[in-house]
Amino acid sequence: MSNGESRVNVPDVCANLNEWGRWRNLLIRRQWLIERPAVQGIRTDLRLRDDEFAKLPSKAQYKGATELWKALMKFVVSESLENPADFCFSFGERMNGKFNQAEIDVAVKHRGIAAVDKVSYKFFSRQRKEVEKNIEELASQLPVCEWWVSLVGCASGGLGKIIAETGDLSNYANPDKLKKRLGLSVMKGRAPSTWVRAGGLTKEEWVELGYCPRRRSVMYTIGASIIFVKSPDNRFRLMYEREKEKKIKQKEGDEDWPKGRLDLHARRYMEQQLLIELWARWNGVWKEKGEVLECV
């Protein structure tokens, strides 16, 4: 980053972002420790009470149990806990047929735990909002923030979360190292998430890959917010669409890629290009060449 761009002490801002980022990760972990056991308990009860639910794939079961848990957390209040019949009727009426009787019965059983969990979960949610507000304010001080927020679908909070996970981008010798830090590198031609599902890497290869699902989720969320906005000014979404079309043409006549795989490939490519430009602008080594950015 050139010396004349800003009087902001960038290393100090990055250090503060890193500290707030660690606190945010701790709060997310605490929320997860509330949600995960609750969802698992609901899932177990649903499998015992509902034969159709028990036949669903594991992923669909977790999705259904999570939806019921979220609905229960929104609905439950201390005054409605005493009488199970009243709670059952009120919950069923409020949900307007969204859940079947077995699901409502499970909600009744878990209402007491949900009431306790809701207090803690809301506390951590408020704390997390305050932390993320601080991250946004700090990120807005960075010289690249003006460029970042000019991108369709990007806000200062997203930039702050990236720097909270990576630190000062001037410490990265090239954008490939930044992509690796945020889970966007590949190993043997495959994305890390593929190796997580399929297995096959040695311990040394996992260390070399340096994959962290939490850091990967930061870029995934940013990429999703970009793709969500359909606009002719959204050049990174256009980049995503072009890469998708390109891969479809390359695969014509060969084994077709599933739609989800095409989406993930194009999304990963777009996120990689975003990080390349971010790194280049941060370090003052970028130039524009049509729609393609090149590092000097």
C-alpha positions in Angstrom: 0.0 0.0 0.0 1.6 3.3 -1.0 2.6 5.7 1.8 0.6 8.6 0.4 -2.7 6.9 0.3 -3.7 7.2 3.9 -2.5 8.3 7.3 -4.2 5.3 8.9 -1.8 3.0 10.8 -2.8 -0.1 8.7 -0.9 -2.7 10.8 -2.6 -1.4 14.0 -6.0 -1.6 12.3 -5.3 -5.1 11.1 -4.2 -6.2 14.6 -7.4 -4.8 16.1 -9.4 -6.6 13.5 -7.7 -9.8 14.2 -8.5 -9.4 17.9 -12.2 -8.7 17.3 -12.2 -11.5 14.8 -11.1 -14.0 17.5 -13.8 -12.7 19.8 -16.4 -13.1 17.0 -15.3 -16.7 16.4 -15.6 -17.5 20.1 -19.2 -16.1 20.1 -20.1 -18.2 17.0 -18.6 -21.2 18.7 -20.7 -20.6 21.8 -23.9 -20.3 19.7 -23.0 -23.5 17.9 -22.6 -25.3 21.3 -26.2 -24.3 22.1 -27.6 -25.1 18.7 -25.9 -28.4 17.9 -27.0 -30.5 20.9 -30.5 -29.1 20.7 -30.9 -29.9 17.0 -29.4 -33.4 17.6 -31.9 -34.1 20.4 -34.8 -33.0 18.2 -33.5 -35.1 15.4 -33.3 -38.2 17.6 -36.8 -37.8 19.0 -38.2 -37.2 15.5 -36.6 -40.4 14.2 -38.3 -42.3 17.1 -41.7 -40.8 16.5 -41.9 -40.4 12.7 -41.1 -43.3 10.5 -41.1 -41.2 7.3 -38.6 -38.8 8.9 -36.3 -41.8 9.9 -36.1 -42.8 6.2 -34.8 -39.4 5.1 -31.0 -38.9 4.4 -29.0 -37.7 7.3 -28.6 -34.2 5.7 -32.3 -33.8 5.2 -32.9 -34.9 8.8 -30.6 -32.3 10.2 -32.2 -29.7 8.0 -35.7 -30.6 9.2 -34.6 -30.7 12.9 -32.9 -27.3 12.5 -36.0 -25.7 11.0 -38.1 -27.1 14.0 -35.5 -25.8 16.5 -35.5 -22.3 14.9 -39.3 -22.1 14.9 -39.3 -23.3 18.6 -36.7 -20.7 19.6 -38.8 -17.9 18.0 -42.0 -19.1 19.6 -41.2 -20.2 23.1 -41.9 -17.8 26.0 -41.8 -18.6 29.7 -45.6 -18.0 30.2 -46.5 -20.8 27.7 -44.4 -23.6 29.3 -46.6 -24.8 32.1 -49.4 -26.5 30.2 -48.2 -28.9 27.5 -51.7 -29.0 25.9 -51.9 -25.2 25.6 -48.4 -25.0 24.2 -49.1 -27.8 21.7 -52.2 -26.0 20.5 -50.6 -22.6 20.4 -47.5 -23.8 18.6 -49.5 -25.7 16.0 -51.8 -22.8 15.3 -48.9 -20.3 15.0 -47.0 -22.5 12.6 -50.1 -22.8 10.4 -49.6 -26.4 9.3 -45.9 -26.1 8.7 -45.1 -29.0 11.0 -46.9 -32.4 11.4 -48.2 -33.7 14.7 -45.0 -35.7 15.5 -43.0 -32.6 15.0 -45.3 -30.5 17.3 -45.1 -33.3 19.9 -41.3 -33.1 19.9 -41.5 -29.3 20.1 -43.7 -29.6 23.2 -41.1 -32.0 24.8 -38.2 -29.6 24.1 -40.0 -26.4 25.1 -38.3 -26.1 28.5 -34.8 -26.6 27.1 -35.5 -24.2 24.3 -36.6 -21.5 26.8 -33.3 -21.7 28.6 -31.3 -21.9 25.4 -33.0 -18.9 24.0 -31.8 -16.6 26.8 -28.1 -17.6 26.3 -28.4 -17.6 22.5 -29.9 -14.1 22.4 -27.2 -12.9 24.7 -24.4 -14.2 22.4 -26.3 -12.8 19.4 -26.3 -9.3 20.9 -22.6 -9.6 21.7 -21.9 -10.8 18.2 -23.7 -7.9 16.6 -21.7 -5.4 18.7 -18.4 -7.2 17.7 -19.4 -7.1 14.0 -20.2 -3.4 14.3 -16.7 -2.8 15.6 -15.3 -4.9 12.8 -17.2 -2.8 10.2 -16.0 0.5 11.7 -12.4 -0.6 11.8 -12.6 -1.9 8.2 -13.9 1.4 7.0 -10.6 3.0 8.0 -8.6 0.8 5.6 -7.6 2.6 2.3 -9.0 -0.2 0.2 -12.4 0.0 1.8 -13.6 2.7 -0.6 -12.9 0.4 -3.6 -14.3 -2.6 -1.8 -17.7 -1.1 -1.0 -17.9 0.2 -4.6 -18.3 -3.5 -5.6 -21.8 -4.7 -6.0 -22.7 -7.0 -3.0 -19.7 -6.1 -0.9 -19.8 -4.2 2.4 -17.1 -3.1 4.9 -18.1 -5.9 7.2 -17.0 -8.5 4.7 -13.6 -6.8 4.2 -13.2 -6.6 8.0 -13.9 -10.4 8.4 -11.3 -11.2 5.7 -8.6 -9.1 7.4 -9.6 -10.5 10.8 -8.7 -13.9 9.4 -5.7 -13.0 7.3 -4.0 -10.0 9.0 -2.1 -7.4 7.0 -2.2 -8.4 3.3 1.3 -6.9 2.8 2.6 -9.9 4.7 1.6 -12.2 1.8 4.2 -12.6 -0.9 1.6 -13.3 -3.6 -2.2 -13.7 -3.9 -1.8 -17.5 -4.0 -0.8 -17.5 -0.4 -3.8 -15.4 0.4 -6.1 -17.8 -1.4 -4.6 -20.7 0.5 -5.2 -18.9 3.8 -8.9 -18.5 2.9 -9.4 -22.1 1.7 -9.4 -21.4 -2.0 -6.3 -23.3 -3.1 -6.4 -26.8 -4.5 -4.6 -30.0 -4.0 -4.0 -32.5 -6.8 -6.7 -30.6 -8.9 -9.4 -30.9 -6.2 -10.9 -28.3 -3.8 -10.3 -28.9 -0.1 -14.0 -29.6 0.5 -13.8 -32.5 -2.0 -11.0 -34.0 0.0 -13.0 -33.5 3.2 -15.8 -35.6 1.8 -13.8 -38.2 -0.1 -10.6 -38.5 2.0 -7.3 -39.6 0.5 -4.8 -37.0 1.7 -2.0 -37.7 4.0 -1.4 -35.7 7.3 1.5 -33.9 5.6 -0.7 -32.9 2.6 -3.4 -31.6 4.9 -0.8 -29.5 6.7 0.4 -28.2 3.3 -3.1 -27.4 2.2 -3.8 -25.5 5.4 -7.6 -25.8 5.0 -9.9 -24.3 7.7 -13.7 -24.5 7.1 -14.2 -21.4 9.2 -12.0 -19.2 7.1 -13.5 -20.7 3.9 -16.9 -19.8 5.1 -15.9 -16.1 5.2 -15.3 -16.1 1.4 -18.3 -18.3 0.7 -20.6 -15.9 2.4 -19.1 -12.9 0.6 -19.4 -14.8 -2.7 -23.0 -15.6 -2.1 -23.9 -11.9 -1.4 -22.2 -10.9 -4.7 -23.9 -13.6 -6.7 -27.3 -12.8 -5.2 -27.4 -9.3 -6.9 -28.3 -9.5 -10.6 -27.0 -6.3 -12.1 -25.1 -5.3 -15.3 -22.7 -3.4 -12.9 -21.9 -6.5 -10.9 -18.7 -7.5 -12.8 -17.8 -10.3 -10.4 -21.2 -12.0 -10.9 -20.7 -11.6 -14.7 -17.3 -13.3 -14.1 -19.0 -16.1 -12.3 -21.5 -16.6 -15.1 -18.9 -16.6 -17.8 -16.8 -19.2 -16.0 -19.8 -21.4 -15.6 -20.6 -21.1 -19.3 -17.0 -21.8 -20.2 -16.9 -24.9 -18.1 -20.2 -26.2 -19.6 -18.7 -25.8 -23.1 -15.5 -27.5 -22.1 -17.4 -30.5 -20.8 -19.6 -31.0 -23.8 -19.3 -34.5 -25.0 -17.6 -35.6 -21.8 -19.2 -36.7 -18.6 -21.6 -33.9 -17.5 -20.8 -32.1 -14.2 -23.7 -31.9 -11.8 -25.3 -28.4 -11.5 -24.1 -28.0 -8.0 -20.5 -28.8 -9.0 -20.6 -26.2 -11.8 -21.9 -23.6 -9.4 -19.2 -24.3 -6.8 -16.4 -24.2 -9.4 -17.6 -20.9 -10.9 -18.1 -19.4 -7.4 -14.6 -20.5 -6.3 -13.1 -19.0 -9.5 -14.9 -15.7 -8.9 -13.8 -15.6 -5.2 -10.2 -16.3 -6.2 -10.3 -13.3 -8.7 -11.8 -11.1 -6.0 -8.9 -12.0 -3.6 -6.3 -11.4 -6.4 -7.7 -7.9 -6.9 -7.9 -7.2 -3.2 -4.3 -8.3 -2.7 -3.1 -6.3 -5.7 -4.9 -3.1 -4.7 -3.8 -3.5 -1.1 -0.1 -3.8 -2.1 -0.3 -1.1 -4.9 0.7 -3.5 -7.7 -2.4 -3.6 -9.8 -3.4 -2.2 -13.2 -6.6 -2.4 -15.2 -6.6 -4.1 -18.6 -10.2 -4.2 -20.0 -12.2 -6.4 -17.7 -9.1 -8.3 -16.6 -7.0 -7.3 -13.6 -3.3 -8.0 -13.7 -0.7 -7.8 -11.0 2.4 -5.7 -12.0 
